[in-house]
Amino acid sequence: MPQNLVDNIRNKASRNPKRITLPESNDDRTLEAVDYILDKKIAKVILIGKEEIVKKIRVKNLKDLELVNPESHKDTERLISEYYELRKHKGITLEEAKEAVEKDYVTFGAMLTRQGYADGLVAGASHTTPDVLRTALRCLPIDASIGVVSGAFLMVVSDSSYGEDGVFVFADCGVNPEPNARELAGIAASSAGLFKQLVGKTPRAAILSYSTKGSAKGPLVEKVREAVKTAKEISPGLIIDGEFQVDSAIVPEVAKIKCPTSEVAGRANVLIFPNLDSGNISYKLVQRLARARAIGPVLLGFTKPASDLSRGCSPEDIIDAVAITALRA
Protein backbone atom coordinates (compact mmCIF):
# COMPACT_ATOMS: atom_id res chain seq x y z
CA MET A 1 0.00 0.00 0.00
CA PRO A 2 1.42 3.42 -0.88
CA GLN A 3 2.79 4.90 2.30
CA ASN A 4 0.83 8.13 1.92
CA LEU A 5 -2.44 6.18 1.95
CA VAL A 6 -1.29 4.16 4.97
CA ASP A 7 -0.33 7.36 6.75
CA ASN A 8 -3.63 8.99 5.83
CA ILE A 9 -5.68 6.12 7.27
CA ARG A 10 -3.59 6.00 10.43
CA ASN A 11 -3.66 9.77 10.86
CA LYS A 12 -7.43 9.91 10.44
CA ALA A 13 -7.83 7.18 13.05
CA SER A 14 -5.55 9.02 15.49
CA ARG A 15 -7.66 12.19 15.36
CA ASN A 16 -10.43 10.48 17.30
CA PRO A 17 -8.96 7.28 18.79
CA LYS A 18 -11.48 4.47 19.20
CA ARG A 19 -11.44 1.54 21.61
CA ILE A 20 -10.39 -1.53 19.62
CA THR A 21 -10.27 -4.95 21.24
CA LEU A 22 -7.41 -7.33 20.42
CA PRO A 23 -8.08 -10.77 21.88
CA GLU A 24 -4.83 -12.48 20.84
CA SER A 25 -2.53 -11.22 23.58
CA ASN A 26 -0.62 -14.51 23.44
CA ASP A 27 0.81 -13.58 20.04
CA ASP A 28 4.06 -11.60 19.96
CA ARG A 29 3.06 -9.92 16.68
CA THR A 30 -0.02 -8.52 18.39
CA LEU A 31 2.08 -7.13 21.22
CA GLU A 32 4.56 -5.57 18.78
CA ALA A 33 1.65 -3.95 16.94
CA VAL A 34 0.20 -2.68 20.23
CA ASP A 35 3.51 -0.95 21.00
CA TYR A 36 3.25 1.03 17.76
CA ILE A 37 -0.50 1.69 18.03
CA LEU A 38 -0.12 3.15 21.51
CA ASP A 39 2.99 5.13 20.61
CA LYS A 40 1.28 6.75 17.60
CA LYS A 41 -2.12 7.00 19.34
CA ILE A 42 -3.88 5.25 16.46
CA ALA A 43 -6.41 3.66 18.82
CA LYS A 44 -7.12 2.91 22.44
CA VAL A 45 -6.41 -0.78 22.87
CA ILE A 46 -8.39 -3.28 24.90
CA LEU A 47 -6.05 -6.25 25.20
CA ILE A 48 -7.61 -9.46 26.46
CA GLY A 49 -5.44 -11.71 28.59
CA LYS A 50 -3.71 -12.29 31.90
CA GLU A 51 -2.16 -9.47 33.90
CA GLU A 52 1.42 -10.55 33.23
CA ILE A 53 1.01 -9.69 29.52
CA VAL A 54 1.46 -6.01 30.30
CA LYS A 55 5.10 -6.72 31.19
CA LYS A 56 5.77 -7.42 27.50
CA ILE A 57 4.52 -4.00 26.36
CA ARG A 58 7.50 -1.75 25.73
CA VAL A 59 5.69 1.58 25.49
CA LYS A 60 5.89 3.39 28.82
CA ASN A 61 2.70 5.45 28.50
CA LEU A 62 -0.08 2.90 29.00
CA LYS A 63 -3.00 5.27 29.57
CA ASP A 64 -4.59 4.16 26.27
CA LEU A 65 -4.20 0.46 27.10
CA GLU A 66 -6.73 -1.55 29.07
CA LEU A 67 -5.86 -5.12 29.96
CA VAL A 68 -8.97 -7.24 30.46
CA ASN A 69 -9.02 -10.66 32.09
CA PRO A 70 -12.35 -12.36 31.29
CA GLU A 71 -12.23 -14.38 34.50
CA SER A 72 -12.21 -11.27 36.68
CA HIS A 73 -13.74 -8.47 34.60
CA LYS A 74 -16.71 -6.66 36.11
CA ASP A 75 -18.93 -7.27 33.05
CA THR A 76 -18.17 -10.95 32.53
CA GLU A 77 -21.34 -12.27 34.16
CA ARG A 78 -23.49 -9.91 32.11
CA LEU A 79 -21.70 -10.97 28.92
CA ILE A 80 -22.21 -14.64 29.78
CA SER A 81 -25.92 -14.04 30.31
CA GLU A 82 -26.30 -12.19 27.02
CA TYR A 83 -24.28 -14.76 25.10
CA TYR A 84 -26.49 -17.48 26.54
CA GLU A 85 -29.61 -15.62 25.38
CA LEU A 86 -28.11 -15.27 21.90
CA ARG A 87 -27.24 -18.97 21.62
CA LYS A 88 -29.83 -20.86 23.68
CA HIS A 89 -31.95 -21.49 20.58
CA LYS A 90 -29.02 -23.61 19.37
CA GLY A 91 -29.15 -25.70 22.54
CA ILE A 92 -26.23 -24.13 24.38
CA THR A 93 -26.29 -24.45 28.18
CA LEU A 94 -25.45 -21.67 30.62
CA GLU A 95 -22.29 -23.55 31.59
CA GLU A 96 -21.24 -23.77 27.94
CA ALA A 97 -21.89 -20.04 27.55
CA LYS A 98 -19.67 -19.37 30.57
CA GLU A 99 -16.91 -21.53 29.08
CA ALA A 100 -17.14 -19.74 25.72
CA VAL A 101 -17.05 -16.22 27.14
CA GLU A 102 -14.37 -16.81 29.79
CA LYS A 103 -12.04 -19.10 27.84
CA ASP A 104 -12.43 -18.01 24.21
CA TYR A 105 -10.93 -14.54 24.08
CA VAL A 106 -12.32 -13.83 20.58
CA THR A 107 -15.83 -14.49 21.88
CA PHE A 108 -15.18 -12.23 24.86
CA GLY A 109 -13.85 -9.48 22.56
CA ALA A 110 -16.81 -9.82 20.22
CA MET A 111 -19.23 -9.54 23.14
CA LEU A 112 -17.42 -6.44 24.45
CA THR A 113 -17.86 -4.97 20.97
CA ARG A 114 -21.53 -5.95 20.82
CA GLN A 115 -22.14 -4.23 24.16
CA GLY A 116 -20.38 -1.04 23.06
CA TYR A 117 -17.60 -1.39 25.62
CA ALA A 118 -15.28 -1.68 22.61
CA ASP A 119 -15.80 0.13 19.31
CA GLY A 120 -14.41 -2.64 17.12
CA LEU A 121 -12.76 -6.05 16.97
CA VAL A 122 -9.56 -7.25 15.26
CA ALA A 123 -8.65 -10.95 15.42
CA GLY A 124 -7.18 -13.77 13.38
CA ALA A 125 -3.44 -13.72 14.07
CA SER A 126 -3.75 -17.04 15.88
CA HIS A 127 -7.29 -18.06 14.88
CA THR A 128 -8.57 -19.30 11.53
CA THR A 129 -10.83 -17.13 9.42
CA PRO A 130 -13.77 -19.56 9.93
CA ASP A 131 -13.27 -19.26 13.70
CA VAL A 132 -13.25 -15.46 13.62
CA LEU A 133 -16.18 -15.25 11.20
CA ARG A 134 -18.24 -17.80 13.14
CA THR A 135 -17.72 -15.89 16.37
CA ALA A 136 -18.59 -12.56 14.76
CA LEU A 137 -21.78 -14.02 13.29
CA ARG A 138 -22.77 -15.37 16.70
CA CYS A 139 -22.08 -12.15 18.59
CA LEU A 140 -22.38 -9.09 16.36
CA PRO A 141 -25.70 -7.79 14.98
CA ILE A 142 -26.11 -7.72 11.20
CA ASP A 143 -26.97 -4.39 9.58
CA ALA A 144 -30.56 -4.86 8.39
CA SER A 145 -30.12 -2.34 5.57
CA ILE A 146 -27.32 -4.45 4.09
CA GLY A 147 -28.59 -7.88 5.08
CA VAL A 148 -25.42 -9.82 4.29
CA VAL A 149 -21.95 -10.20 5.79
CA SER A 150 -18.99 -10.19 3.42
CA GLY A 151 -15.21 -10.00 3.40
CA ALA A 152 -13.56 -7.17 1.47
CA PHE A 153 -9.92 -6.45 0.69
CA LEU A 154 -8.32 -3.09 0.14
CA MET A 155 -6.08 -3.78 -2.86
CA VAL A 156 -3.30 -1.53 -4.10
CA VAL A 157 -1.46 -2.16 -7.36
CA SER A 158 1.66 -0.37 -8.57
CA ASP A 159 0.06 0.87 -11.81
CA SER A 160 -1.80 4.01 -10.76
CA SER A 161 -3.72 4.15 -14.05
CA TYR A 162 -6.08 1.50 -12.68
CA GLY A 163 -8.80 2.04 -10.11
CA GLU A 164 -8.32 5.14 -7.97
CA ASP A 165 -4.59 5.77 -8.38
CA GLY A 166 -4.04 2.02 -8.10
CA VAL A 167 -6.47 1.51 -5.20
CA PHE A 168 -9.42 -0.89 -5.28
CA VAL A 169 -11.83 -2.64 -2.96
CA PHE A 170 -12.45 -6.30 -3.89
CA ALA A 171 -15.44 -8.23 -2.49
CA ASP A 172 -16.67 -10.75 -1.55
CA CYS A 173 -13.42 -12.64 -1.10
CA GLY A 174 -14.08 -14.64 2.03
CA VAL A 175 -17.65 -15.33 3.14
CA ASN A 176 -20.48 -16.14 0.69
CA PRO A 177 -19.95 -19.09 -1.68
CA GLU A 178 -22.89 -18.31 -4.00
CA PRO A 179 -24.54 -14.98 -3.18
CA ASN A 180 -27.93 -14.32 -4.74
CA ALA A 181 -28.81 -11.05 -6.46
CA ARG A 182 -30.00 -9.36 -3.25
CA GLU A 183 -26.85 -10.43 -1.42
CA LEU A 184 -24.63 -9.21 -4.26
CA ALA A 185 -26.40 -5.85 -4.05
CA GLY A 186 -25.74 -5.65 -0.32
CA ILE A 187 -22.10 -6.60 -0.81
CA ALA A 188 -21.76 -3.86 -3.43
CA ALA A 189 -23.33 -1.22 -1.17
CA SER A 190 -21.20 -2.05 1.86
CA SER A 191 -18.01 -2.33 -0.22
CA ALA A 192 -18.62 1.07 -1.79
CA GLY A 193 -19.11 2.50 1.68
CA LEU A 194 -15.80 1.03 2.79
CA PHE A 195 -14.02 2.58 -0.19
CA LYS A 196 -15.45 6.00 0.63
CA GLN A 197 -14.43 5.67 4.29
CA LEU A 198 -10.86 4.60 3.61
CA VAL A 199 -9.93 6.39 0.40
CA GLY A 200 -12.15 9.46 0.66
CA LYS A 201 -13.03 9.38 -3.04
CA THR A 202 -16.24 8.54 -4.90
CA PRO A 203 -16.70 4.78 -5.26
CA ARG A 204 -17.54 3.42 -8.71
CA ALA A 205 -18.72 -0.15 -8.32
CA ALA A 206 -18.72 -2.80 -11.03
CA ILE A 207 -20.34 -6.20 -10.64
CA LEU A 208 -18.27 -8.62 -12.68
CA SER A 209 -19.27 -11.46 -14.97
CA TYR A 210 -18.14 -13.44 -17.99
CA SER A 211 -20.41 -11.12 -19.99
CA THR A 212 -20.28 -7.41 -20.77
CA LYS A 213 -23.64 -5.73 -21.24
CA GLY A 214 -25.37 -8.58 -23.01
CA SER A 215 -22.41 -10.15 -24.80
CA ALA A 216 -23.46 -13.48 -23.28
CA LYS A 217 -26.61 -14.92 -21.76
CA GLY A 218 -27.45 -17.24 -18.90
CA PRO A 219 -28.79 -17.37 -15.35
CA LEU A 220 -25.52 -16.13 -13.84
CA VAL A 221 -25.58 -13.07 -16.10
CA GLU A 222 -29.20 -12.42 -15.15
CA LYS A 223 -28.27 -12.62 -11.48
CA VAL A 224 -25.66 -9.90 -11.92
CA ARG A 225 -28.07 -7.65 -13.81
CA GLU A 226 -30.67 -8.07 -11.08
CA ALA A 227 -28.02 -7.28 -8.47
CA VAL A 228 -27.14 -3.99 -10.18
CA LYS A 229 -30.80 -3.00 -10.24
CA THR A 230 -31.31 -3.94 -6.58
CA ALA A 231 -28.16 -2.13 -5.45
CA LYS A 232 -29.47 1.10 -6.94
CA GLU A 233 -32.73 0.60 -5.05
CA ILE A 234 -31.20 -0.08 -1.64
CA SER A 235 -28.45 2.51 -2.00
CA PRO A 236 -29.73 5.52 -3.97
CA GLY A 237 -26.89 7.59 -5.30
CA LEU A 238 -24.50 4.65 -5.53
CA ILE A 239 -22.58 4.73 -8.80
CA ILE A 240 -22.77 1.12 -9.94
CA ASP A 241 -23.04 -0.74 -13.23
CA GLY A 242 -22.71 -4.18 -14.75
CA GLU A 243 -22.53 -6.77 -15.93
CA PHE A 244 -18.87 -6.34 -16.90
CA GLN A 245 -15.97 -8.52 -17.81
CA VAL A 246 -13.02 -7.31 -15.78
CA ASP A 247 -11.23 -5.61 -18.68
CA SER A 248 -14.37 -3.63 -19.49
CA ALA A 249 -14.55 -2.56 -15.86
CA ILE A 250 -10.99 -1.30 -15.40
CA VAL A 251 -9.41 -0.62 -18.83
CA PRO A 252 -10.59 2.67 -20.39
CA GLU A 253 -9.65 1.66 -23.93
CA VAL A 254 -11.73 -1.51 -23.72
CA ALA A 255 -14.62 0.32 -22.07
CA LYS A 256 -14.77 2.86 -24.91
CA ILE A 257 -15.37 0.03 -27.36
CA LYS A 258 -17.69 -2.22 -25.35
CA CYS A 259 -19.73 0.20 -23.21
CA PRO A 260 -18.93 3.84 -24.06
CA THR A 261 -21.94 5.32 -22.23
CA SER A 262 -21.25 3.76 -18.82
CA GLU A 263 -19.95 6.07 -16.07
CA VAL A 264 -18.32 3.06 -14.37
CA ALA A 265 -16.78 1.09 -17.24
CA GLY A 266 -13.03 1.55 -17.49
CA ARG A 267 -12.97 3.51 -14.22
CA ALA A 268 -14.23 1.04 -11.60
CA ASN A 269 -12.53 1.17 -8.21
CA VAL A 270 -14.84 -1.27 -6.40
CA LEU A 271 -14.96 -4.75 -7.94
CA ILE A 272 -17.77 -7.09 -6.88
CA PHE A 273 -17.28 -10.72 -7.82
CA PRO A 274 -20.22 -13.00 -8.66
CA ASN A 275 -19.20 -15.75 -6.23
CA LEU A 276 -16.58 -16.68 -3.66
CA ASP A 277 -14.51 -18.75 -6.10
CA SER A 278 -13.90 -15.78 -8.38
CA GLY A 279 -13.39 -13.30 -5.53
CA ASN A 280 -10.92 -15.37 -3.55
CA ILE A 281 -8.95 -16.49 -6.60
CA SER A 282 -8.79 -12.97 -8.02
CA TYR A 283 -7.48 -11.20 -4.95
CA LYS A 284 -4.76 -13.83 -4.49
CA LEU A 285 -3.76 -13.72 -8.16
CA VAL A 286 -3.48 -9.93 -8.09
CA GLN A 287 -1.61 -10.06 -4.79
CA ARG A 288 0.94 -12.58 -6.05
CA LEU A 289 1.34 -11.87 -9.77
CA ALA A 290 0.99 -8.08 -9.62
CA ARG A 291 2.71 -7.87 -6.22
CA ALA A 292 -0.27 -5.91 -4.94
CA ARG A 293 -0.80 -5.09 -1.28
CA ALA A 294 -3.92 -6.82 0.07
CA ILE A 295 -5.27 -5.63 3.41
CA GLY A 296 -8.14 -7.58 4.89
CA PRO A 297 -10.46 -9.21 5.00
CA VAL A 298 -12.45 -6.34 6.44
CA LEU A 299 -15.73 -7.82 7.63
CA LEU A 300 -18.69 -5.85 6.27
CA GLY A 301 -22.39 -6.04 7.02
CA PHE A 302 -22.27 -5.92 10.81
CA THR A 303 -23.47 -2.94 12.83
CA LYS A 304 -20.05 -2.91 14.52
CA PRO A 305 -16.71 -2.87 12.66
CA ALA A 306 -14.59 -6.00 12.69
CA SER A 307 -11.52 -7.16 10.79
CA ASP A 308 -10.02 -10.59 10.27
CA LEU A 309 -6.29 -11.26 10.00
CA SER A 310 -4.28 -13.90 8.22
CA ARG A 311 -2.43 -16.25 10.55
CA GLY A 312 0.63 -15.30 8.52
CA CYS A 313 0.15 -11.60 9.23
CA SER A 314 2.92 -9.22 10.21
CA PRO A 315 2.74 -6.59 12.98
CA GLU A 316 2.26 -4.03 10.18
CA ASP A 317 -0.82 -5.93 8.98
CA ILE A 318 -2.28 -5.81 12.48
CA ILE A 319 -1.58 -2.08 12.75
CA ASP A 320 -3.35 -1.45 9.43
CA ALA A 321 -6.32 -3.61 10.45
CA VAL A 322 -6.66 -1.70 13.72
CA ALA A 323 -6.45 1.65 11.91
CA ILE A 324 -9.11 0.60 9.39
CA THR A 325 -11.38 -0.77 12.10
CA ALA A 326 -10.97 2.39 14.19
CA LEU A 327 -11.69 4.61 11.21
CA ARG A 328 -14.92 2.70 10.55
CA ALA A 329 -16.09 2.93 14.16
SVG drawing of the C-alpha trace seen along z (x, -y; Angstrom):
<svg xmlns="http://www.w3.org/2000/svg" viewBox="-35 -15 45 43">
<polyline fill="none" stroke="black" stroke-width="0.4" points="0.0,0.0 1.4,-3.4 2.8,-4.9 0.8,-8.1 -2.4,-6.2 -1.3,-4.2 -0.3,-7.4 -3.6,-9.0 -5.7,-6.1 -3.6,-6.0 -3.7,-9.8 -7.4,-9.9 -7.8,-7.2 -5.5,-9.0 -7.7,-12.2 -10.4,-10.5 -9.0,-7.3 -11.5,-4.5 -11.4,-1.5 -10.4,1.5 -10.3,5.0 -7.4,7.3 -8.1,10.8 -4.8,12.5 -2.5,11.2 -0.6,14.5 0.8,13.6 4.1,11.6 3.1,9.9 0.0,8.5 2.1,7.1 4.6,5.6 1.6,4.0 0.2,2.7 3.5,0.9 3.2,-1.0 -0.5,-1.7 -0.1,-3.1 3.0,-5.1 1.3,-6.7 -2.1,-7.0 -3.9,-5.2 -6.4,-3.7 -7.1,-2.9 -6.4,0.8 -8.4,3.3 -6.0,6.3 -7.6,9.5 -5.4,11.7 -3.7,12.3 -2.2,9.5 1.4,10.6 1.0,9.7 1.5,6.0 5.1,6.7 5.8,7.4 4.5,4.0 7.5,1.7 5.7,-1.6 5.9,-3.4 2.7,-5.4 -0.1,-2.9 -3.0,-5.3 -4.6,-4.2 -4.2,-0.5 -6.7,1.6 -5.9,5.1 -9.0,7.2 -9.0,10.7 -12.4,12.4 -12.2,14.4 -12.2,11.3 -13.7,8.5 -16.7,6.7 -18.9,7.3 -18.2,11.0 -21.3,12.3 -23.5,9.9 -21.7,11.0 -22.2,14.6 -25.9,14.0 -26.3,12.2 -24.3,14.8 -26.5,17.5 -29.6,15.6 -28.1,15.3 -27.2,19.0 -29.8,20.9 -32.0,21.5 -29.0,23.6 -29.2,25.7 -26.2,24.1 -26.3,24.4 -25.4,21.7 -22.3,23.5 -21.2,23.8 -21.9,20.0 -19.7,19.4 -16.9,21.5 -17.1,19.7 -17.0,16.2 -14.4,16.8 -12.0,19.1 -12.4,18.0 -10.9,14.5 -12.3,13.8 -15.8,14.5 -15.2,12.2 -13.8,9.5 -16.8,9.8 -19.2,9.5 -17.4,6.4 -17.9,5.0 -21.5,6.0 -22.1,4.2 -20.4,1.0 -17.6,1.4 -15.3,1.7 -15.8,-0.1 -14.4,2.6 -12.8,6.1 -9.6,7.2 -8.6,11.0 -7.2,13.8 -3.4,13.7 -3.7,17.0 -7.3,18.1 -8.6,19.3 -10.8,17.1 -13.8,19.6 -13.3,19.3 -13.3,15.5 -16.2,15.3 -18.2,17.8 -17.7,15.9 -18.6,12.6 -21.8,14.0 -22.8,15.4 -22.1,12.2 -22.4,9.1 -25.7,7.8 -26.1,7.7 -27.0,4.4 -30.6,4.9 -30.1,2.3 -27.3,4.5 -28.6,7.9 -25.4,9.8 -21.9,10.2 -19.0,10.2 -15.2,10.0 -13.6,7.2 -9.9,6.4 -8.3,3.1 -6.1,3.8 -3.3,1.5 -1.5,2.2 1.7,0.4 0.1,-0.9 -1.8,-4.0 -3.7,-4.2 -6.1,-1.5 -8.8,-2.0 -8.3,-5.1 -4.6,-5.8 -4.0,-2.0 -6.5,-1.5 -9.4,0.9 -11.8,2.6 -12.5,6.3 -15.4,8.2 -16.7,10.7 -13.4,12.6 -14.1,14.6 -17.7,15.3 -20.5,16.1 -20.0,19.1 -22.9,18.3 -24.5,15.0 -27.9,14.3 -28.8,11.0 -30.0,9.4 -26.9,10.4 -24.6,9.2 -26.4,5.9 -25.7,5.6 -22.1,6.6 -21.8,3.9 -23.3,1.2 -21.2,2.0 -18.0,2.3 -18.6,-1.1 -19.1,-2.5 -15.8,-1.0 -14.0,-2.6 -15.5,-6.0 -14.4,-5.7 -10.9,-4.6 -9.9,-6.4 -12.1,-9.5 -13.0,-9.4 -16.2,-8.5 -16.7,-4.8 -17.5,-3.4 -18.7,0.2 -18.7,2.8 -20.3,6.2 -18.3,8.6 -19.3,11.5 -18.1,13.4 -20.4,11.1 -20.3,7.4 -23.6,5.7 -25.4,8.6 -22.4,10.2 -23.5,13.5 -26.6,14.9 -27.5,17.2 -28.8,17.4 -25.5,16.1 -25.6,13.1 -29.2,12.4 -28.3,12.6 -25.7,9.9 -28.1,7.7 -30.7,8.1 -28.0,7.3 -27.1,4.0 -30.8,3.0 -31.3,3.9 -28.2,2.1 -29.5,-1.1 -32.7,-0.6 -31.2,0.1 -28.4,-2.5 -29.7,-5.5 -26.9,-7.6 -24.5,-4.7 -22.6,-4.7 -22.8,-1.1 -23.0,0.7 -22.7,4.2 -22.5,6.8 -18.9,6.3 -16.0,8.5 -13.0,7.3 -11.2,5.6 -14.4,3.6 -14.5,2.6 -11.0,1.3 -9.4,0.6 -10.6,-2.7 -9.6,-1.7 -11.7,1.5 -14.6,-0.3 -14.8,-2.9 -15.4,0.0 -17.7,2.2 -19.7,-0.2 -18.9,-3.8 -21.9,-5.3 -21.2,-3.8 -19.9,-6.1 -18.3,-3.1 -16.8,-1.1 -13.0,-1.6 -13.0,-3.5 -14.2,-1.0 -12.5,-1.2 -14.8,1.3 -15.0,4.8 -17.8,7.1 -17.3,10.7 -20.2,13.0 -19.2,15.7 -16.6,16.7 -14.5,18.7 -13.9,15.8 -13.4,13.3 -10.9,15.4 -8.9,16.5 -8.8,13.0 -7.5,11.2 -4.8,13.8 -3.8,13.7 -3.5,9.9 -1.6,10.1 0.9,12.6 1.3,11.9 1.0,8.1 2.7,7.9 -0.3,5.9 -0.8,5.1 -3.9,6.8 -5.3,5.6 -8.1,7.6 -10.5,9.2 -12.5,6.3 -15.7,7.8 -18.7,5.9 -22.4,6.0 -22.3,5.9 -23.5,2.9 -20.0,2.9 -16.7,2.9 -14.6,6.0 -11.5,7.2 -10.0,10.6 -6.3,11.3 -4.3,13.9 -2.4,16.2 0.6,15.3 0.1,11.6 2.9,9.2 2.7,6.6 2.3,4.0 -0.8,5.9 -2.3,5.8 -1.6,2.1 -3.3,1.5 -6.3,3.6 -6.7,1.7 -6.5,-1.6 -9.1,-0.6 -11.4,0.8 -11.0,-2.4 -11.7,-4.6 -14.9,-2.7 -16.1,-2.9"/>
</svg>
